[in-house]
Amino acid sequence: MADQHVNITLGTAGHVDHGKTALVKMLTGCDTDRLKAEKDRGLTIELGFAPCRMADERIVGIVDVPGHVDFIRNMVAGAHGIDVVLFVIAADDSIMPQTREHLDILTLMGCRHGLVALTKIDLVDQELRDIVLADVREFVQGTFLEGAPVCPLSNITFEGYDGFFKALNLLVDRVRPHETIGLFRVWVERVFSLRGIGTVVSGIPTSGEVRVGDRLRVLPGGQGGRVRGVQVYGKGAEVGRAGECVAIHLSDLSAEAVGRGKVLAKGDAYAAVTMAEADLRLQPHVPAPLEDYAEVHLHVGTAEAMAHVAVLEGRKIPPGESRPVQLRLSEPLAVAPGDRFVVRGSMAGLAGGQVTTLGGGRILGTSNTRLRRDRPWTLRILAERRDALDSPQAWAALMLKEAGEAVGPDELARRSALQPAVVAEMLDRLRADGTALEAAGGRLLHRDVVADAQRAVVRTLETFHAQSPLRAGMEEGALASASGAAAGVFRPALARLIADGDVERRGPVLALAGQGARVSQADAAAKDRIASALAEAGLAPPAVAELAEALGEPADRVESLVRLLVDEGALVQVGEGLAMHASAIEKATAVVLDLFRKSGGFTTMDFRDALGTSRKFAVPLLDYLDTLRLTVRQGSRRTPGAEAKKRLG
């Protein structure tokens, strides 16, 4: 029977020499101290991985992290993949400095499940054991380990092991395995080359699945390689999943191109960046606030880099509080939303410039611009991201909203770093609850994006009506441009406004319902005289100045009333400063169709002669008919456009 792997990872934590590696060996039969230096010094330096078989024969992974202060960065690297913590405290040593720092780090890394293994009980009497038990329960109060089992045991005599193993099994049963709905991504923990095999990379994937034949990219760097083989807990497998200890055999990729702290990823959803937005919480016991632009050691995944912390709300982070920040990195890192991180450093109040864990948090996003402090729009977006991080569907909906335009399902999957099939299912639900609205070409819009565009259109029309009392409304193109709505958003927004009765289409223009031109009695009379004059002028209309002089009206008033007649459809704006009566356009259209019937095409001179007008009017009129797709210019001739072909049958 094949082993049943469960993509849950256990991890040890605790002070150096408290028995973490011995506990792992007791559970797995594996010695995770693999380096000669580890054997010689009797302590764990690098991370150790091993499979752990549970009582029901399921196999989970276990990672043994170093406890010595000199290797705290390796501890942080291991903590990023831990689901269940085996927090080790030696009965003969009790709570030590790295005990406290490890618990701080685990809390900052989002660990929520664990138990305490009180080791080396064979070295103390019952009275001291009871004292240490009480100390431990007090120590974990207010942390994720409060109320967790505390299991006394001996790595030498095996006393207490059965109770410990039972408690561990019960705990694992309550933990939900990793979802694999994301696009594949793994922080590189180890990389090496084997003669005749090639490059092998190992780590605990943070998302998705990897299979033989997949193409993966190295970030930063961008080099690509094909997966030739996959191992899970040291055995060949068809697939490696998030939350498992996975080794990946790669072709077309040298070991030099891949290093610890880099990322292997599938597709182009991920990128290496030098700026990332985050929510950063400072530890309560830190002696002073973290000042804006403080330099810290950033630990994320298996990577470490220096970073400046640009505080985006206020100018500092007080102890025990969180603030949105932008991390400005000293080198590119392939961080992604949801990644948990720790910052370490020294500050005033720490003895001798001591470097310690200052705080930590989660990555909210990445950018290529420096964000400015106390910007409401920025703070709102980061708060929305923070609230959506733990719900893939909420995150996909937020990415649809942040797109600000219509996007297709595949593009949304890329933006969300989720598998396309998963996003397709999410979109069905988002359509059903009205969050996702259909747009042209099978694309989708977030309802808030459309609602924002609707408000922008209404505001634009309100301003227009207030500033242009003698205009019936705005042309659609002008309204789209003035509203600032993206091209793919404006039309759906306008359609909803018209359907809801908020906006009306009046001939060639759009207006708010119940609003339009405010025409006085005198204006109405002048408007009628203008319309009559231009109808009589036919295909040779006078300029505005000439018309104003003929009617005895101010030129600016005539110009405004001409625009109003254009808005109402009585006149047509043929060219700059040239308006013709609609009846003249109808006549010109009839002439064009007749010319097409006779010869299939014509020149400007033919058109001019047929109309009985001058070139001054014939040329702009033909250009206007081109925009109606009635005519198409081909060299010196006009041939039938789509509209003419439709009318000619």
N, C-alpha and C positions, 0 to 999 in steps of 0.2 A: 504494500500500500504506500502510495506517494505521501511524502510529508505534507502536512497542511500548514502552510505559512500564514501567519496573521500579521498584517503590516502595522504592528505596534512595536515601539522600541522602548526597552527599559534602559535606565542609566543609573550608574552609581554616582554618588557625590559625597563629599566629606573631607575632613582634614587628612593630611598625609599620614600614612602608617596606621590608619584606623581599621584596615582590613578589607578595603574595597575589592582589590584584586583577588584576595583569598575567597571572598564571598562569591565573586563571579565564577571562580574555579569550582567552588562547591556546587553552584547551580548548574554549570555547563560541562564541567570536566576539562575546560580549556584554560590554559594559562595565557592571559591577554598581555602579559609583559613579554614582548617579542624582541626588543632591542637588547644588545649586550649591556649597554649602559643601565638599562632598567634592571637587568639581572644583578649587575655588579653593585648598584646603589640600593637595591631593594625598594625601589619606588617606581611608580608609573610616570612616564614622561609623555609618550604619545597616547593617542586614543587606542583602546583595544576593543575589537568587535568579536562577538561570539553568538551562536544560536543558543536559545534557551528553551528546552522542552517543558511544557506545562503538564499538569496532572492529566489533562484530557488528550495528551499527545500533540496538541497544537504547538507550533514553534513560533516564538517571538524573538526579536533581536535584543541583544544587550550590549551596551557600550560602557566600557570602564574608563572613567576620566581621571586625570592626574589630580592629586590633592595638594601637592607642594606649591607654595606661593610662587616659585620661579616659573611654574608652568601653568599659571592661571589662564593664560590665553588659550591653551589647549583645552582647558576645562570649559571655557566659554564655547569653543568650537564644537565640543561634544554636546553641550547642553541644547544647541539649536534643534537637535533631532529627537530629544527625549520626550516620551509621552508619560511614562511612569517612572518616578524617582525612587531609587533605593538609597535613602539617606543614611549614611553610615556614621555612627558615633561609637567610639571605643569606650567601654565601661571603665577602663583604667585611666582614661585621659579626659573624659567628659567633653565639654564644649570648648573648642579651641578657635583661634582666629580664622583659619580657613573654613571651619564649620560655619561660622557666621557669614563669611563672604560667599561661600557656595550657596547658602540658602538665599542670600540676597540676589545672587545671579539667577538662580532657578526661578525665583519669583518674577524678576524682571523679564525673563525669557518666556513667561506665560505658562509655566508648569502648573498643573491643577490636580494631579494625582500622584500619590506616593505613600510610602510607609517609612518608618524609622527602624533600621536594624541596629540594635544595641549589641555590638560585637565584643569579643574578648571577655565574656562574663566568667570564663574559667580562671581569670587572673584576679578577681575581686571576690570579697565575701558578700553575703546577702545584704548586710546593712549598707555597704557602699553601693551595691547594685540598686537598692531602693532609693538612695539619695540621688543617684545619677538619673534614674527614671523620672523622679520628680522634677529635677532640673531640666530634663529634655522636654517634658510636657509644658513646663513654663516657657521654655525657649521658643517653642513652635506656636505659641498662642498668637493669634492675629495673622498667621501665615496660611498658605494652602495646606500645610501639614497639621494644622490644628484639628484634633479629633481623629487623625490617622492612626492606624495601628502602630504600636511601639513593640518590637519583637526582640526580646533578649535571646542571644544565641552565641554559641562558641564555634569558631572556625576549626578548632582543634578537636574537641570532643563531640561535636555535632549536637550538643545539648540545645534544645529549643528550635532545631532546624525544622521539624515537622510543623510546628505552629507558624513559623515564619513562612514556609512554603505554602501552607494553606491560606494564610492571609494574602500572600502575593497572588495566588490564583484567583481569589475572590476579587481582588483589586483589578486584575487584568480583565476579568469578566465584565466589569462595569465600564471599562474604557472603550470608547467607540473607535474602531480602526480608521486609519486615514482614508479620506475620500480621494479618488484618483481622477477627478473630473477636470483637473487643471492640465495645462500643457507641461510637458516634462521639463524638469529643472533639478539639477543636483549640484550642491557645493562640493568641490573636489576636496576630499580628505587625504587621499594618498594617490600617487601616480608612480608607475615604474614600468620598465621594459623587460620582457622575457624573451630570450633567444628563441627564434622560431615562431613566436606568437605575436609579439609586437607590444603596443602600448596598452596598459591596463589601468583603469581609473576606478577608485572606490569611494563610496560615500553613502549618505542617507538622503534619497531624493525628497525634496520638499513638496513636489507636486507631480501628478501625472504618472505615466508608465513609459517604459522603454522596452523595445523589442529588437530582435535581430533584424538587420536591414534598415533600421532608422538612421537618418542623417542627423548628427548633432553638431552644434557650433560651440566653440570655446569663447567665453566672454570674461574679461576683455581679450581682444585679439582677432576674433572673427573666423579663425581657421575652422574648417569642417572635417568631419570624419564619419565613416560608416560603422555601425555597430555590427561586429562579427560574432559576438557571444555575450551572454549575460549569466552571471552567477548571483544567487541569493544565499547568503550565509554559507558561502564556499561550495555550493552545489549548482550545477548547470540548471538553468531555468529558461522558460519561454519568454517570461516577462519579469521585469523588475518594477516594483511599485513604490509610491511615496510611503515613507515610514519603514522601509526595509533596508537592511545592510546589503548594498548592491555593488558588485564589481562588473565593470563594462570593458570588454575587449574591443579596441578601436583600430580600424585600418585607416590609412592615409593621414595619420596624425602622429607626430612624434611626441615623446614624453616631454621634450623641452618646451613644446608649445602649450602644455597643460601643466599647471602647478597648483599646489594647495592654495586655496583662497579664490581660485577661479571657479567659473560655473560652466557646466555643460548643459545646453538647452536645445530643445527641439523647436524649429520654426523661428520666426522673427518677432515674437511678442516681447522678448526680453532684450535689454541692452545694457552695456556698461556705461556708467554715468559718473560725473564728478559733483553733482548736486542732487540731494534727495530731501524731500519734505518728510517730517516725522513728528510723532508725539513723544516728547521726552519727559520722563518723570525723574526727579532728583530724590535720592534716598533721604529718609527723614533724619538720619543720624549724621549726614554731611554737615560740617561745622559752619558753612557759609553759603549764601546763594551762588549759583553759577552765573557769572556775568556774560552779557552778550559778547559773542565772538571769542569765547574762551576756546583754547585748543585742548583737545582730548584725544585719547586713544579709543578708536571705534572698533568694536568687535562685532561682526555680523557674519552669520554662517561660519565658514572656516577662514574667513578673511580678517585681516587687521590692517588699519590705516590710520593715519593722523587726520583729524577733521577739526574745522572751526564750527562752533555752534552759533548760528545766527538766530537769535530769539525773535520770533515773529509777532509776539504779543507781549508788550512791555519791554523792559530792558534787562531782565534777569529772571532766573528760575529759583524761587525760594525752596529750601529743603522740604521734602514731603509733598511738593506740588508738581503739576504737569503743565507744560506749555507747548504750543506748536513751534517747531523750529525748522530751519533749513540747514542740513549738514553739508558743508562745503569741504569736499574730500581732497586729500593730497594726491590721490591717484584714482583712476577709474575703477569702480567696483560694480558688479552686476547685481545690485540690490533690486528688490521688487516689492510692491505693496504687500503688506502683511509680514514681511521679515521682521523678526525681533532682534534687537541689538542691545549691547551694553557699552557704556562709555566709562573709561577709567582715566584717572589722572591724579594730580596733586593740587592742593589749594591751601590758602592760609588756614591755619588751625590744625593741620595734619603734621604730626611730628616728623622733623627731618626731611620734609619734602616727600613724604611717603606717598606712593602711588596706590590708590585703592579704587574700588568700584564706586563711582559717583552716582550712577543712575542708568536708565535704559528705557526702552520703549519699542515702538513699531514704526516701520517705514510706511508712509501714507502715499507716496508717489515720487516721481522723479521729474526733473525739469532741466532746461538748458539756459535758464535765465535766473539772475539773482532776484529773489523776492524781497519786497520792501516791508518794513515793520508796520503793524497796526492797520493793515488794509482790510476793511470789512469783507470785501468779496473773497479775498484769499482765505481769511479765517473761516468763512462760511463753507467754502469748498473743502477745506481740510477737516472741518468738523463732520461734514457729510461723509467723507471718506472714512474717517475713524469709526463712525457709526455703522458703516456698511461692510467693514472688513471681514466680519465673521459670517456673513451670509452671501454665498456665491450669487444667488439671484439678485439680492439687493445691490451687490457690486456691479453685476452686468447692467442692471437698470441705471445705476449711477454713471457708468461709462457711456451708456446711450445718451444720457442727459448731458454729460460733459462734452460729447462730440459736437453738440450745438448745431448739427445738421443731420440730414438723412444718411443712414449707413446701412449696409447690407449685413446679413447674419454672419458671414465670414469675417468681415471687418470688425464687427462687434466682438466676435470670439477672440480675435487678435488683441484688441484693446483690453479685453477682460482677462486674457491669458487663460481661457477656458477652451475645452474641446468643442468644435463646431456642433457636434450632435447634441451635446449638453446645452449649448446656447439655444439651439433650435427648440428644445423642450421648454426652456425658460421663456422664450419669446411667445410660445403658445399661451403660457400663463399670463405673461405681461400684456398680451393682446386682450385676453379675456377680462382682465381687471381694468383695462383702459389706460394702462401705463404706456404701452407701445402703440403708436398709431401708424397705419399704413401710409407709405409715400410712393412716389413713382418708381418703377423698375424693381419692385420687390424689396425696396429699402424701408427702413422704419425710422420714426421720430419719437422722442420722448414727449409726453403730453405737456410737460413743463416748458420745453423748448418752444412748442407750438403756442402755448399760452403766453409766453414772453413775447413772441412775435406778434400775436394778436394785440397785446397791450401796446406794443410799439406802433403798430398800424393805426390803432385808434388815436394814440397821442399825436401821431403825425397828421392825421386828418383833422383833429381838433385844432391844432396849430394852423393848419392850412385854412380852415374855415374862418378862424379869427382874423388872420392876416389878409385874406383874399375874399372880401365880402361879395365881390362881383364875379366869383368863379363858382361854377356848379359842382366842381369836384376835381380830383387829380387823375391824370392818366396813370394807368397801371404801372408802367415802367418807372415813372417819376416817384410814385408812391413806394414801390419796392426799394428804390435807391435811397429815398429819404428816410425810410423806416429803419434801415440798417439790417434788416432780416436777411439771412443767407438765402441764396437763390432757391435751394431745395426746401426751405422752410416757409418762404413767403406765400407760395401758392396754396399749400394746405391750410395755413393760418387764415388767408383771405377767404378760402372756400368755407371754412367754419364760421367766420364772421358773417358772410352772406347768408349761409344756411340758418344762422341764429337770428337773422334780421337786424344785426347791428350795423351792417354796411350795405349800401345799395349800389347796384350798377346802373348808371344813368347814361345810356348811349356809350360814348367812348370813355367816360370817366367814372370814378368811384367817389362816393360821398357817405358820410355818416347818415344813418336813418334820421329823417326829420330835419336834416340840415341841408343847406345849399346856398345858392346865391340870394343875397338880400337886395332885391331890386326895387327902387322907388318908382313912383308913377312916371316921373320924368325920364328915368333910366329906361323903363319899359318902352316908352314912346320912341326914344332915341334908338333903342335896340331894333325895333320894328323898321325904322327908317333905314338903318344900316343893312338889315337883311334884304329889304326891298331893293336897295341900290345895288347890292352885290348880285342879287338874282338877275337884275336887268343887265348888269355888266357881263354876265355869263363867263366866257372863257378869257376875258381880258379885263380882270378886275383892277380898280385903282389901288395905289398904295394907301396906307393909313393916313398919311399927311394930306394926300389929295382928297381922300374921302372926307376927312374932317373939315377941310376947307369948303368942299361942296355942300356939306350939311350944316356948316356954321357951328360946329361943336369943337371943344378942346381936343387936341390930338390924343392926350393920355386917356381921356374918357372914352374916345372911340376905340382906342387900343384895348382897353379893359372890356368893353362890350363886345368887340370882335372875339376875344378869348372866350367870353361867356357863350357866344353863339357857337363857337367851335366845341366847347364842352357839351352843349345841348344837342350837337349834331346837325344844326342848321347850316353851319359852314364847315369846311374842311381845310386844315392847315396843310397846304401843299408844299411849302418851302418856307425858308426864313423870311418873315415879313410878307408872305403871300398867302392869302386865304381866298378860297372860291366857294361859291354857293354849292350846296349839295346837288342841286339840279344840274349844275355845270359838270360836276364829276360824273353824274349819270350819263350825260350826253357824251362826254369823252369816252366813257366805258363802252357805250354803244358803237362809237366810231371805231374804237380799237377792235372790237369783235367783228365788225363788218370788214375791216381791212384784213384780218386774219382769214375770214371766210373767202375773200377774193384771191389773196396771194400767199397766205401762210406766214407772212412777215412784212415788215415795212421799215423805212428809214425815218429819221426825225423830220426830214423835209416832207415825206409823204404824210406824216401825222399832222404837221403844221398846216399843210394845204387842205387836208380833209376837214380840219377843225375851222379853217378860215381865221386863224389867229397868227400871232408872230412867234418867232423862235424864243423870245423872252419868256413866253408863257408855256410853250410846247415842251421845252427841255425840263423845267422843274416838274411839270405835270407828268411827263414820262417817268422821271425818277420816282415820283410818288406812286405811280401805278406799278413800278417794279417792287416797291415795298408791300404792295397788296398781292404780289405774285400773279398779277394779271399779265404782266409782260416780263420778259427776260432779255437782258442786253447781251448780244453776241456780236462783238465788233461794232460795226456802224448800224446794225439792224436790231429790231426787236422781234422776238419770236414768242409764241404762246407760253405763258407760265401755267402753273398748276391750276390756278383759279380760272383762267381762260379755257383751258382744256376741259375743265368740269362743265363750264357753261356751254361750250361748243358741242359737248357730247362726244 
